Amino acid sequence: MPKMKTKRGAAKRFKVRPGGTIKRAQAFKRHILTKRKTKNKRQLRGMVEVHASDAAHVRAMMPYA
């Protein structure tokens, strides 16, 4: 049986924590930021946990993570 391949796009976007939860970056922080309030942009910083309903899909894309 050949090895399963990791989806490289998913590997760049998600990180698996030691406890098994998956973290991701916040969306809506790439461009057209001049119209956004400073508070809103500040709150979009950092990483958040992937929702439980999406976690299985992310794990399937990264079989060895």
Helices and strands as residue ranges (DSSP letters): H 8-13, E 14-16, E 22-25, H 38-43, E 47-49, H 52-61
